[in-house]
Amino acid sequence: METSVPGVYAIGDAARPPLLAHKAMKEGLVAAENAAGKDSAFDYQIPSVVYTSPEWAGVGLTEEEAKRAGYKVKVGKFPLAASGRALTLGGAEGMVKVVGDEETDLLLGVFIVGPQAGELIAEAALALEMGATLTDLALTVHPHPTLSESLMEAAEAFHKQAIHILNR
């Protein structure tokens, strides 16, 4: 977070997009650690949320960004119309989409439209931070019926192993 001027640090809107408070807070911690002599780094896996109805949330690379970065892109999608919990919440419109590298199975991005997308995206951000694969996400046991299991279902769809939707 140190600028081109030694000893001067920049965070938030002064540093770089995205212009989000949670990004600025984390950058502030990294800048403070570095100013105190530690060797701290910032990982730019920043989740974004749009608080509309339904909510939209995303983290990581889009399909287009992943292709430009040289990945062999594959996606898995799970429609919330197939989620029992989404149906009980009256939020069956929407979906979860996972973006991954077909060659390495590496999770590259997650995008959610639907109820509580802003809450669900945290699991995806953690998975990206940890370098998870789509297999890791698919093998993680999620409680049923919950909205969070839609991430697992999208990862299963990536592998054409979903059990609540057709595998195409």
Secondary structure, 3 states (H helix, E strand, C coil): CECCCCCCECCHHHCCCCCCHHHHHHHHHHHHHHHCCCCCCCCCCCCEEECCCCEEEEEECCHHHHHHCCCCEEEEEEEHHHCHHHHHCCCCCCEEEEEEECCCCEEEEEEEEECCHHHHHHHHHHHHHCCCEHHHHHHCCCCCCCCCHHHHHHHHHHCCCCCCCCCC
